[in-house]
Amino acid sequence: MINTSIALYSWTNGVVMIAIFAVVCITLVGILINFMSKGKSKDVSDNINEKDSTEY
């Protein structure tokens, strides 16, 4: 009877911390994918520079 009335642990704090950690991880992965998709590829930038230098 005494075991049922005393809460030995609380799930609330752990669940909130895991949820915050998951949101931070998802945000960081989204930022990383955004940076990767916006970056210029090296081959394209070299070809553009060669075309610009030959026109002058």
mmCIF file of the N, C-alpha and C atoms, coordinates in Angstrom:
data_MODEL
# 
_entry.id   MODEL 
# 
loop_
_atom_site.group_PDB 
_atom_site.id 
_atom_site.type_symbol 
_atom_site.label_atom_id 
_atom_site.label_alt_id 
_atom_site.label_comp_id 
_atom_site.label_asym_id 
_atom_site.label_entity_id 
_atom_site.label_seq_id 
_atom_site.pdbx_PDB_ins_code 
_atom_site.Cartn_x 
_atom_site.Cartn_y 
_atom_site.Cartn_z 
_atom_site.occupancy 
_atom_site.B_iso_or_equiv 
_atom_site.pdbx_formal_charge 
_atom_site.auth_seq_id 
_atom_site.auth_comp_id 
_atom_site.auth_asym_id 
_atom_site.auth_atom_id 
_atom_site.pdbx_PDB_model_num 
ATOM 1   N N  . MET A 1 1  ? 0.825  -1.191 0.000   1.00 0.00 ? 1  MET A N  1 
ATOM 2   C CA . MET A 1 1  ? 0.000  0.000  0.000   1.00 0.00 ? 1  MET A CA 1 
ATOM 3   C C  . MET A 1 1  ? 0.873  1.261  0.000   1.00 0.00 ? 1  MET A C  1 
ATOM 4   N N  . ILE A 1 2  ? 1.951  1.246  0.707   1.00 0.00 ? 2  ILE A N  1 
ATOM 5   C CA . ILE A 1 2  ? 2.812  2.424  0.756   1.00 0.00 ? 2  ILE A CA 1 
ATOM 6   C C  . ILE A 1 2  ? 3.521  2.650  -0.578  1.00 0.00 ? 2  ILE A C  1 
ATOM 7   N N  . ASN A 1 3  ? 3.788  1.592  -1.340  1.00 0.00 ? 3  ASN A N  1 
ATOM 8   C CA . ASN A 1 3  ? 4.438  1.741  -2.640  1.00 0.00 ? 3  ASN A CA 1 
ATOM 9   C C  . ASN A 1 3  ? 3.539  2.441  -3.655  1.00 0.00 ? 3  ASN A C  1 
ATOM 10  N N  . THR A 1 4  ? 2.260  2.283  -3.561  1.00 0.00 ? 4  THR A N  1 
ATOM 11  C CA . THR A 1 4  ? 1.352  2.894  -4.532  1.00 0.00 ? 4  THR A CA 1 
ATOM 12  C C  . THR A 1 4  ? 1.117  4.370  -4.246  1.00 0.00 ? 4  THR A C  1 
ATOM 13  N N  . SER A 1 5  ? 1.305  4.824  -3.028  1.00 0.00 ? 5  SER A N  1 
ATOM 14  C CA . SER A 1 5  ? 1.028  6.222  -2.711  1.00 0.00 ? 5  SER A CA 1 
ATOM 15  C C  . SER A 1 5  ? 2.239  7.130  -2.885  1.00 0.00 ? 5  SER A C  1 
ATOM 16  N N  . ILE A 1 6  ? 3.448  6.577  -2.924  1.00 0.00 ? 6  ILE A N  1 
ATOM 17  C CA . ILE A 1 6  ? 4.657  7.393  -3.072  1.00 0.00 ? 6  ILE A CA 1 
ATOM 18  C C  . ILE A 1 6  ? 5.176  7.229  -4.498  1.00 0.00 ? 6  ILE A C  1 
ATOM 19  N N  . ALA A 1 7  ? 5.292  8.344  -5.165  1.00 0.00 ? 7  ALA A N  1 
ATOM 20  C CA . ALA A 1 7  ? 5.838  8.320  -6.520  1.00 0.00 ? 7  ALA A CA 1 
ATOM 21  C C  . ALA A 1 7  ? 7.360  8.337  -6.428  1.00 0.00 ? 7  ALA A C  1 
ATOM 22  N N  . LEU A 1 8  ? 8.001  7.315  -6.958  1.00 0.00 ? 8  LEU A N  1 
ATOM 23  C CA . LEU A 1 8  ? 9.444  7.226  -6.875  1.00 0.00 ? 8  LEU A CA 1 
ATOM 24  C C  . LEU A 1 8  ? 10.139 7.987  -8.002  1.00 0.00 ? 8  LEU A C  1 
ATOM 25  N N  . TYR A 1 9  ? 9.443  8.242  -9.074  1.00 0.00 ? 9  TYR A N  1 
ATOM 26  C CA . TYR A 1 9  ? 10.023 8.973  -10.192 1.00 0.00 ? 9  TYR A CA 1 
ATOM 27  C C  . TYR A 1 9  ? 8.916  9.685  -10.936 1.00 0.00 ? 9  TYR A C  1 
ATOM 28  N N  . SER A 1 10 ? 9.314  10.658 -11.704 1.00 0.00 ? 10 SER A N  1 
ATOM 29  C CA . SER A 1 10 ? 8.360  11.432 -12.495 1.00 0.00 ? 10 SER A CA 1 
ATOM 30  C C  . SER A 1 10 ? 8.762  11.373 -13.962 1.00 0.00 ? 10 SER A C  1 
ATOM 31  N N  . TRP A 1 11 ? 7.824  11.064 -14.821 1.00 0.00 ? 11 TRP A N  1 
ATOM 32  C CA . TRP A 1 11 ? 8.085  10.982 -16.249 1.00 0.00 ? 11 TRP A CA 1 
ATOM 33  C C  . TRP A 1 11 ? 8.106  12.364 -16.901 1.00 0.00 ? 11 TRP A C  1 
ATOM 34  N N  . THR A 1 12 ? 7.529  13.350 -16.272 1.00 0.00 ? 12 THR A N  1 
ATOM 35  C CA . THR A 1 12 ? 7.330  14.660 -16.899 1.00 0.00 ? 12 THR A CA 1 
ATOM 36  C C  . THR A 1 12 ? 8.650  15.321 -17.273 1.00 0.00 ? 12 THR A C  1 
ATOM 37  N N  . ASN A 1 13 ? 9.596  15.396 -16.360 1.00 0.00 ? 13 ASN A N  1 
ATOM 38  C CA . ASN A 1 13 ? 10.851 16.078 -16.618 1.00 0.00 ? 13 ASN A CA 1 
ATOM 39  C C  . ASN A 1 13 ? 11.636 15.394 -17.740 1.00 0.00 ? 13 ASN A C  1 
ATOM 40  N N  . GLY A 1 14 ? 11.714 14.098 -17.729 1.00 0.00 ? 14 GLY A N  1 
ATOM 41  C CA . GLY A 1 14 ? 12.440 13.367 -18.762 1.00 0.00 ? 14 GLY A CA 1 
ATOM 42  C C  . GLY A 1 14 ? 11.816 13.524 -20.135 1.00 0.00 ? 14 GLY A C  1 
ATOM 43  N N  . VAL A 1 15 ? 10.510 13.481 -20.195 1.00 0.00 ? 15 VAL A N  1 
ATOM 44  C CA . VAL A 1 15 ? 9.811  13.609 -21.474 1.00 0.00 ? 15 VAL A CA 1 
ATOM 45  C C  . VAL A 1 15 ? 10.026 15.009 -22.047 1.00 0.00 ? 15 VAL A C  1 
ATOM 46  N N  . VAL A 1 16 ? 9.983  16.023 -21.215 1.00 0.00 ? 16 VAL A N  1 
ATOM 47  C CA . VAL A 1 16 ? 10.194 17.392 -21.684 1.00 0.00 ? 16 VAL A CA 1 
ATOM 48  C C  . VAL A 1 16 ? 11.627 17.560 -22.184 1.00 0.00 ? 16 VAL A C  1 
ATOM 49  N N  . MET A 1 17 ? 12.596 17.025 -21.471 1.00 0.00 ? 17 MET A N  1 
ATOM 50  C CA . MET A 1 17 ? 13.994 17.155 -21.894 1.00 0.00 ? 17 MET A CA 1 
ATOM 51  C C  . MET A 1 17 ? 14.247 16.418 -23.207 1.00 0.00 ? 17 MET A C  1 
ATOM 52  N N  . ILE A 1 18 ? 13.687 15.240 -23.371 1.00 0.00 ? 18 ILE A N  1 
ATOM 53  C CA . ILE A 1 18 ? 13.844 14.491 -24.626 1.00 0.00 ? 18 ILE A CA 1 
ATOM 54  C C  . ILE A 1 18 ? 13.164 15.230 -25.774 1.00 0.00 ? 18 ILE A C  1 
ATOM 55  N N  . ALA A 1 19 ? 12.009 15.821 -25.536 1.00 0.00 ? 19 ALA A N  1 
ATOM 56  C CA . ALA A 1 19 ? 11.300 16.567 -26.584 1.00 0.00 ? 19 ALA A CA 1 
ATOM 57  C C  . ALA A 1 19 ? 12.113 17.788 -27.021 1.00 0.00 ? 19 ALA A C  1 
ATOM 58  N N  . ILE A 1 20 ? 12.687 18.510 -26.068 1.00 0.00 ? 20 ILE A N  1 
ATOM 59  C CA . ILE A 1 20 ? 13.506 19.674 -26.412 1.00 0.00 ? 20 ILE A CA 1 
ATOM 60  C C  . ILE A 1 20 ? 14.738 19.238 -27.191 1.00 0.00 ? 20 ILE A C  1 
ATOM 61  N N  . PHE A 1 21 ? 15.380 18.161 -26.774 1.00 0.00 ? 21 PHE A N  1 
ATOM 62  C CA . PHE A 1 21 ? 16.552 17.641 -27.476 1.00 0.00 ? 21 PHE A CA 1 
ATOM 63  C C  . PHE A 1 21 ? 16.191 17.238 -28.904 1.00 0.00 ? 21 PHE A C  1 
ATOM 64  N N  . ALA A 1 22 ? 15.047 16.601 -29.092 1.00 0.00 ? 22 ALA A N  1 
ATOM 65  C CA . ALA A 1 22 ? 14.615 16.189 -30.432 1.00 0.00 ? 22 ALA A CA 1 
ATOM 66  C C  . ALA A 1 22 ? 14.363 17.406 -31.323 1.00 0.00 ? 22 ALA A C  1 
ATOM 67  N N  . VAL A 1 23 ? 13.748 18.442 -30.781 1.00 0.00 ? 23 VAL A N  1 
ATOM 68  C CA . VAL A 1 23 ? 13.478 19.648 -31.563 1.00 0.00 ? 23 VAL A CA 1 
ATOM 69  C C  . VAL A 1 23 ? 14.790 20.322 -31.974 1.00 0.00 ? 23 VAL A C  1 
ATOM 70  N N  . VAL A 1 24 ? 15.754 20.385 -31.061 1.00 0.00 ? 24 VAL A N  1 
ATOM 71  C CA . VAL A 1 24 ? 17.048 20.985 -31.372 1.00 0.00 ? 24 VAL A CA 1 
ATOM 72  C C  . VAL A 1 24 ? 17.762 20.177 -32.453 1.00 0.00 ? 24 VAL A C  1 
ATOM 73  N N  . CYS A 1 25 ? 17.751 18.856 -32.353 1.00 0.00 ? 25 CYS A N  1 
ATOM 74  C CA . CYS A 1 25 ? 18.406 18.008 -33.359 1.00 0.00 ? 25 CYS A CA 1 
ATOM 75  C C  . CYS A 1 25 ? 17.760 18.170 -34.726 1.00 0.00 ? 25 CYS A C  1 
ATOM 76  N N  . ILE A 1 26 ? 16.452 18.186 -34.780 1.00 0.00 ? 26 ILE A N  1 
ATOM 77  C CA . ILE A 1 26 ? 15.746 18.345 -36.051 1.00 0.00 ? 26 ILE A CA 1 
ATOM 78  C C  . ILE A 1 26 ? 16.043 19.709 -36.658 1.00 0.00 ? 26 ILE A C  1 
ATOM 79  N N  . THR A 1 27 ? 16.114 20.746 -35.826 1.00 0.00 ? 27 THR A N  1 
ATOM 80  C CA . THR A 1 27 ? 16.442 22.082 -36.318 1.00 0.00 ? 27 THR A CA 1 
ATOM 81  C C  . THR A 1 27 ? 17.852 22.130 -36.889 1.00 0.00 ? 27 THR A C  1 
ATOM 82  N N  . LEU A 1 28 ? 18.808 21.534 -36.193 1.00 0.00 ? 28 LEU A N  1 
ATOM 83  C CA . LEU A 1 28 ? 20.189 21.536 -36.675 1.00 0.00 ? 28 LEU A CA 1 
ATOM 84  C C  . LEU A 1 28 ? 20.333 20.757 -37.981 1.00 0.00 ? 28 LEU A C  1 
ATOM 85  N N  . VAL A 1 29 ? 19.652 19.646 -38.109 1.00 0.00 ? 29 VAL A N  1 
ATOM 86  C CA . VAL A 1 29 ? 19.693 18.876 -39.355 1.00 0.00 ? 29 VAL A CA 1 
ATOM 87  C C  . VAL A 1 29 ? 19.064 19.684 -40.486 1.00 0.00 ? 29 VAL A C  1 
ATOM 88  N N  . GLY A 1 30 ? 17.977 20.384 -40.204 1.00 0.00 ? 30 GLY A N  1 
ATOM 89  C CA . GLY A 1 30 ? 17.349 21.230 -41.222 1.00 0.00 ? 30 GLY A CA 1 
ATOM 90  C C  . GLY A 1 30 ? 18.256 22.348 -41.684 1.00 0.00 ? 30 GLY A C  1 
ATOM 91  N N  . ILE A 1 31 ? 18.970 22.988 -40.745 1.00 0.00 ? 31 ILE A N  1 
ATOM 92  C CA . ILE A 1 31 ? 19.916 24.046 -41.106 1.00 0.00 ? 31 ILE A CA 1 
ATOM 93  C C  . ILE A 1 31 ? 21.047 23.477 -41.952 1.00 0.00 ? 31 ILE A C  1 
ATOM 94  N N  . LEU A 1 32 ? 21.543 22.309 -41.590 1.00 0.00 ? 32 LEU A N  1 
ATOM 95  C CA . LEU A 1 32 ? 22.623 21.679 -42.348 1.00 0.00 ? 32 LEU A CA 1 
ATOM 96  C C  . LEU A 1 32 ? 22.189 21.345 -43.768 1.00 0.00 ? 32 LEU A C  1 
ATOM 97  N N  . ILE A 1 33 ? 21.008 20.799 -43.936 1.00 0.00 ? 33 ILE A N  1 
ATOM 98  C CA . ILE A 1 33 ? 20.498 20.477 -45.275 1.00 0.00 ? 33 ILE A CA 1 
ATOM 99  C C  . ILE A 1 33 ? 20.304 21.754 -46.083 1.00 0.00 ? 33 ILE A C  1 
ATOM 100 N N  . ASN A 1 34 ? 19.855 22.827 -45.420 1.00 0.00 ? 34 ASN A N  1 
ATOM 101 C CA . ASN A 1 34 ? 19.671 24.103 -46.100 1.00 0.00 ? 34 ASN A CA 1 
ATOM 102 C C  . ASN A 1 34 ? 21.000 24.645 -46.610 1.00 0.00 ? 34 ASN A C  1 
ATOM 103 N N  . PHE A 1 35 ? 22.041 24.599 -45.787 1.00 0.00 ? 35 PHE A N  1 
ATOM 104 C CA . PHE A 1 35 ? 23.366 25.053 -46.215 1.00 0.00 ? 35 PHE A CA 1 
ATOM 105 C C  . PHE A 1 35 ? 23.891 24.202 -47.364 1.00 0.00 ? 35 PHE A C  1 
ATOM 106 N N  . MET A 1 36 ? 23.686 22.907 -47.295 1.00 0.00 ? 36 MET A N  1 
ATOM 107 C CA . MET A 1 36 ? 24.200 22.014 -48.337 1.00 0.00 ? 36 MET A CA 1 
ATOM 108 C C  . MET A 1 36 ? 23.491 22.253 -49.668 1.00 0.00 ? 36 MET A C  1 
ATOM 109 N N  . SER A 1 37 ? 22.202 22.533 -49.633 1.00 0.00 ? 37 SER A N  1 
ATOM 110 C CA . SER A 1 37 ? 21.463 22.714 -50.882 1.00 0.00 ? 37 SER A CA 1 
ATOM 111 C C  . SER A 1 37 ? 21.720 24.080 -51.505 1.00 0.00 ? 37 SER A C  1 
ATOM 112 N N  . LYS A 1 38 ? 22.094 25.082 -50.717 1.00 0.00 ? 38 LYS A N  1 
ATOM 113 C CA . LYS A 1 38 ? 22.333 26.412 -51.262 1.00 0.00 ? 38 LYS A CA 1 
ATOM 114 C C  . LYS A 1 38 ? 23.768 26.619 -51.723 1.00 0.00 ? 38 LYS A C  1 
ATOM 115 N N  . GLY A 1 39 ? 24.677 25.741 -51.344 1.00 0.00 ? 39 GLY A N  1 
ATOM 116 C CA . GLY A 1 39 ? 26.080 25.918 -51.712 1.00 0.00 ? 39 GLY A CA 1 
ATOM 117 C C  . GLY A 1 39 ? 26.301 25.727 -53.194 1.00 0.00 ? 39 GLY A C  1 
ATOM 118 N N  . LYS A 1 40 ? 27.233 26.504 -53.755 1.00 0.00 ? 40 LYS A N  1 
ATOM 119 C CA . LYS A 1 40 ? 27.560 26.371 -55.173 1.00 0.00 ? 40 LYS A CA 1 
ATOM 120 C C  . LYS A 1 40 ? 28.532 25.215 -55.347 1.00 0.00 ? 40 LYS A C  1 
ATOM 121 N N  . SER A 1 41 ? 28.349 24.468 -56.416 1.00 0.00 ? 41 SER A N  1 
ATOM 122 C CA . SER A 1 41 ? 29.300 23.403 -56.691 1.00 0.00 ? 41 SER A CA 1 
ATOM 123 C C  . SER A 1 41 ? 30.563 23.999 -57.298 1.00 0.00 ? 41 SER A C  1 
ATOM 124 N N  . LYS A 1 42 ? 31.690 23.366 -57.080 1.00 0.00 ? 42 LYS A N  1 
ATOM 125 C CA . LYS A 1 42 ? 32.975 23.904 -57.509 1.00 0.00 ? 42 LYS A CA 1 
ATOM 126 C C  . LYS A 1 42 ? 33.093 23.934 -59.038 1.00 0.00 ? 42 LYS A C  1 
ATOM 127 N N  . ASP A 1 43 ? 32.572 22.928 -59.719 1.00 0.00 ? 43 ASP A N  1 
ATOM 128 C CA . ASP A 1 43 ? 32.678 22.854 -61.173 1.00 0.00 ? 43 ASP A CA 1 
ATOM 129 C C  . ASP A 1 43 ? 31.906 23.985 -61.851 1.00 0.00 ? 43 ASP A C  1 
ATOM 130 N N  . VAL A 1 44 ? 30.736 24.293 -61.343 1.00 0.00 ? 44 VAL A N  1 
ATOM 131 C CA . VAL A 1 44 ? 29.914 25.339 -61.959 1.00 0.00 ? 44 VAL A CA 1 
ATOM 132 C C  . VAL A 1 44 ? 30.586 26.693 -61.811 1.00 0.00 ? 44 VAL A C  1 
ATOM 133 N N  . SER A 1 45 ? 31.121 26.990 -60.645 1.00 0.00 ? 45 SER A N  1 
ATOM 134 C CA . SER A 1 45 ? 31.752 28.293 -60.438 1.00 0.00 ? 45 SER A CA 1 
ATOM 135 C C  . SER A 1 45 ? 33.020 28.427 -61.288 1.00 0.00 ? 45 SER A C  1 
ATOM 136 N N  . ASP A 1 46 ? 33.775 27.345 -61.491 1.00 0.00 ? 46 ASP A N  1 
ATOM 137 C CA . ASP A 1 46 ? 34.961 27.409 -62.334 1.00 0.00 ? 46 ASP A CA 1 
ATOM 138 C C  . ASP A 1 46 ? 34.580 27.672 -63.786 1.00 0.00 ? 46 ASP A C  1 
ATOM 139 N N  . ASN A 1 47 ? 33.518 27.037 -64.254 1.00 0.00 ? 47 ASN A N  1 
ATOM 140 C CA . ASN A 1 47 ? 33.094 27.247 -65.640 1.00 0.00 ? 47 ASN A CA 1 
ATOM 141 C C  . ASN A 1 47 ? 32.608 28.666 -65.854 1.00 0.00 ? 47 ASN A C  1 
ATOM 142 N N  . ILE A 1 48 ? 31.927 29.229 -64.906 1.00 0.00 ? 48 ILE A N  1 
ATOM 143 C CA . ILE A 1 48 ? 31.436 30.613 -65.035 1.00 0.00 ? 48 ILE A CA 1 
ATOM 144 C C  . ILE A 1 48 ? 32.620 31.566 -65.073 1.00 0.00 ? 48 ILE A C  1 
ATOM 145 N N  . ASN A 1 49 ? 33.611 31.368 -64.228 1.00 0.00 ? 49 ASN A N  1 
ATOM 146 C CA . ASN A 1 49 ? 34.777 32.248 -64.202 1.00 0.00 ? 49 ASN A CA 1 
ATOM 147 C C  . ASN A 1 49 ? 35.572 32.158 -65.512 1.00 0.00 ? 49 ASN A C  1 
ATOM 148 N N  . GLU A 1 50 ? 35.692 30.970 -66.078 1.00 0.00 ? 50 GLU A N  1 
ATOM 149 C CA . GLU A 1 50 ? 36.424 30.814 -67.339 1.00 0.00 ? 50 GLU A CA 1 
ATOM 150 C C  . GLU A 1 50 ? 35.690 31.507 -68.469 1.00 0.00 ? 50 GLU A C  1 
ATOM 151 N N  . LYS A 1 51 ? 34.376 31.429 -68.515 1.00 0.00 ? 51 LYS A N  1 
ATOM 152 C CA . LYS A 1 51 ? 33.600 32.088 -69.564 1.00 0.00 ? 51 LYS A CA 1 
ATOM 153 C C  . LYS A 1 51 ? 33.709 33.605 -69.436 1.00 0.00 ? 51 LYS A C  1 
ATOM 154 N N  . ASP A 1 52 ? 33.677 34.118 -68.205 1.00 0.00 ? 52 ASP A N  1 
ATOM 155 C CA . ASP A 1 52 ? 33.761 35.558 -68.007 1.00 0.00 ? 52 ASP A CA 1 
ATOM 156 C C  . ASP A 1 52 ? 35.138 36.084 -68.394 1.00 0.00 ? 52 ASP A C  1 
ATOM 157 N N  . SER A 1 53 ? 36.191 35.354 -68.104 1.00 0.00 ? 53 SER A N  1 
ATOM 158 C CA . SER A 1 53 ? 37.539 35.835 -68.381 1.00 0.00 ? 53 SER A CA 1 
ATOM 159 C C  . SER A 1 53 ? 37.856 35.796 -69.877 1.00 0.00 ? 53 SER A C  1 
ATOM 160 N N  . THR A 1 54 ? 37.237 34.905 -70.631 1.00 0.00 ? 54 THR A N  1 
ATOM 161 C CA . THR A 1 54 ? 37.540 34.814 -72.065 1.00 0.00 ? 54 THR A CA 1 
ATOM 162 C C  . THR A 1 54 ? 36.784 35.876 -72.858 1.00 0.00 ? 54 THR A C  1 
ATOM 163 N N  . GLU A 1 55 ? 35.698 36.427 -72.347 1.00 0.00 ? 55 GLU A N  1 
ATOM 164 C CA . GLU A 1 55 ? 34.931 37.415 -73.083 1.00 0.00 ? 55 GLU A CA 1 
ATOM 165 C C  . GLU A 1 55 ? 35.631 38.757 -73.119 1.00 0.00 ? 55 GLU A C  1 
ATOM 166 N N  . TYR A 1 56 ? 36.438 39.088 -72.145 1.00 0.00 ? 56 TYR A N  1 
ATOM 167 C CA . TYR A 1 56 ? 37.073 40.404 -72.084 1.00 0.00 ? 56 TYR A CA 1 
ATOM 168 C C  . TYR A 1 56 ? 38.266 40.485 -72.948 1.00 0.00 ? 56 TYR A C  1 
# 
